[in-house]
Amino acid sequence: MSKIEIDVVTAEFFEAFDNRGGRAPDVARIRRLVIPGGVIVKTGPEFTVYTVEEFIEPRRRLLTDGRLVEFFEWETSERTEIAGDIASRFSEYRKSGILDGEPFEEAGTKTIQFVRTSEGWRITAFAWYDQP
């Protein structure tokens, strides 16, 4: 059952950024999916470490101001390891959209760390790498 619950949390995470068809992205759900104090890391070219709030606001703006439309990202493969109340997931993913009028599709890798809490599985940290 744990793997299924982690699959659901991961799917909710990816869906938070979807703004296809004029849909309002729900990046605020990241506050529910990531524990307070969770750490978010973007690797190069500009290595950045974010708090949950530092991560949410610029993405909310980008996904709602008309610059990035028809955006979504999806997991293409994953490997999840669970040990008691901790888990680690390594995901390959793709993303697609129209940024400043230019269509794009890119691929990358995310690593997501989870813990089982009284409310179920939550993300403690995630990091991502976008392929050049």
C-alpha positions as CSV (number, residue, x, y, z in Angstrom):
1,M,0.0,0.0,0.0
2,S,2.9,2.4,0.7
3,K,4.1,2.4,-2.9
4,I,0.5,3.3,-4.1
5,E,0.3,6.2,-1.7
6,I,3.7,7.5,-2.8
7,D,2.6,7.2,-6.4
8,V,-0.5,9.3,-5.6
9,V,1.5,12.0,-3.8
10,T,4.0,12.1,-6.7
11,A,1.2,12.4,-9.3
12,E,-0.4,15.2,-7.2
13,F,3.0,16.9,-7.2
14,F,3.4,16.8,-11.0
15,E,-0.3,17.9,-11.5
16,A,0.2,21.0,-9.3
17,F,1.9,22.8,-12.3
18,D,-0.6,21.9,-15.0
19,N,-2.2,24.9,-16.7
20,R,-3.4,23.3,-20.0
21,G,-6.6,24.5,-21.5
22,G,-6.7,27.6,-19.3
23,R,-6.8,25.5,-16.1
24,A,-5.6,27.3,-13.0
25,P,-2.4,25.6,-11.7
26,D,-2.6,24.5,-8.0
27,V,1.0,25.2,-6.9
28,A,-0.4,26.0,-3.4
29,R,-0.9,22.3,-3.0
30,I,2.9,22.0,-2.6
31,R,2.4,23.4,0.9
32,R,0.3,20.3,1.7
33,L,2.6,17.8,-0.1
34,V,5.9,19.0,1.4
35,I,6.5,19.0,5.1
36,P,7.1,22.4,6.8
37,G,10.9,23.1,6.4
38,G,11.1,20.9,3.3
39,V,14.1,21.7,1.1
40,I,13.9,22.1,-2.7
41,V,17.0,22.2,-4.9
42,K,17.4,23.2,-8.6
43,T,20.7,22.0,-10.0
44,G,22.7,24.0,-12.6
45,P,23.2,26.1,-14.5
46,E,22.1,28.3,-11.6
47,F,22.2,26.1,-8.5
48,T,19.4,27.3,-6.2
49,V,18.1,26.1,-2.8
50,Y,14.5,27.1,-2.0
51,T,12.1,27.0,0.9
52,V,8.6,25.9,0.0
53,E,7.4,29.5,-0.1
54,E,10.4,30.6,-2.2
55,F,9.6,27.9,-4.6
56,I,5.8,28.4,-4.9
57,E,5.5,32.1,-5.6
58,P,7.6,32.5,-8.8
59,R,6.0,29.4,-10.3
60,R,2.5,30.6,-9.5
61,R,3.3,33.9,-11.2
62,L,4.9,32.3,-14.2
63,L,2.0,29.8,-14.6
64,T,-0.7,32.5,-14.3
65,D,0.7,35.6,-15.9
66,G,0.3,34.4,-19.5
67,R,4.1,33.8,-20.2
68,L,3.9,30.0,-19.7
69,V,0.7,28.4,-21.1
70,E,-0.4,24.8,-22.0
71,F,2.3,23.6,-19.5
72,F,2.4,20.2,-17.9
73,E,5.0,17.7,-16.8
74,W,4.8,14.0,-16.4
75,E,6.8,11.2,-15.0
76,T,8.1,8.8,-17.7
77,S,9.8,6.3,-15.4
78,E,10.5,5.9,-11.7
79,R,12.3,3.8,-9.1
80,T,11.0,3.9,-5.6
81,E,12.7,2.4,-2.5
82,I,10.8,2.2,0.8
83,A,12.4,1.4,4.2
84,G,9.9,1.6,7.0
85,D,8.7,5.2,7.3
86,I,11.1,6.7,4.7
87,A,11.2,6.4,1.0
88,S,13.2,7.7,-2.0
89,R,12.0,8.1,-5.6
90,F,14.1,8.7,-8.6
91,S,12.0,10.0,-11.5
92,E,12.6,10.6,-15.2
93,Y,10.2,13.2,-16.5
94,R,9.2,15.3,-19.4
95,K,7.6,18.8,-19.6
96,S,6.0,20.6,-22.3
97,G,4.4,24.1,-22.9
98,I,4.6,27.4,-24.6
99,L,6.9,29.9,-23.0
100,D,6.8,33.5,-24.3
101,G,5.0,32.2,-27.5
102,E,7.6,29.5,-28.2
103,P,6.6,25.8,-27.8
104,F,9.1,23.6,-26.0
105,E,9.5,20.1,-24.7
106,E,12.3,19.1,-22.3
107,A,13.3,16.2,-20.1
108,G,14.9,15.9,-16.7
109,T,15.3,13.9,-13.5
110,K,13.9,14.5,-10.1
111,T,14.8,12.9,-6.8
112,I,12.1,13.0,-4.1
113,Q,12.5,12.0,-0.5
114,F,9.4,11.0,1.5
115,V,8.5,10.3,5.2
116,R,5.3,8.7,6.5
117,T,3.5,11.2,8.8
118,S,0.3,10.9,10.7
119,E,-1.4,12.4,7.6
120,G,0.3,9.9,5.2
121,W,3.3,10.2,3.0
122,R,4.8,13.7,2.6
123,I,7.8,15.0,0.7
124,T,10.7,16.1,2.8
125,A,12.9,17.3,-0.1
126,F,13.2,17.2,-3.8
127,A,15.8,18.2,-6.3
128,W,15.7,18.3,-10.1
129,Y,18.1,18.4,-13.0
130,D,16.9,19.5,-16.5
131,Q,18.8,18.0,-19.4
132,P,20.4,20.7,-21.6
